């Protein structure tokens, strides 16, 4: 079965609000990455968090990792219409094999 | 310059046909992948090559045959296409097969089998 599962499947917010997406996984991991996919495009890497890290920031992005709960969250602060996209978590338990979650579709209304 | 490029972007073909999707990366990476994304956006790895050597081969029908003539290219050939093969196929690359390497994706090839 799929390693990562995102929650919620879809999220709709107003511009300026914060968006939080969650990812849960089943087995122990070495690291977890978040990717973004704009409609009709390929995935783009956003941020990586290693298993010994608890929180990481990159601009308006904040990622947390709780290995005891096997979960991660991606927070986008002060969202913009341009943040509208699908967001995927990818776990890397085995070298060279990243397993992607089902994705959260985020819609930011202007 | 496009880092990972794949062609064609759109492909509509009839059941039973054979088709190929080509992929090239100019990032100097030594690992390349093929992923399949279905209509529900579920993304699944199909194959991975490291320095032209097959290292990941998921449960994929043997109608799918990847070919890597050199480490900058990874093509995907599909024989006897079926309706269920309709999906978006993404080529990707990374440097090395070490855990945590960023994967760079192409723009996708939309395959529709009719």
Interface residues (C-beta under 8 A of the other chain):
Chain A: X2 X30 X31 X33 X35 X37 X40 X41 X42 X43 X44 X45 X48 X50 X86 X88 X90 X92 X94 X95 X96 X97 X98 X99 X100 X102 X103 X105
Chain B: X4 X31 X35 X40 X41 X42 X43 X44 X45 X48 X50 X55 X56 X90 X92 X97 X98 X99 X100 X102 X103 X104 X105 X106 X107 X108
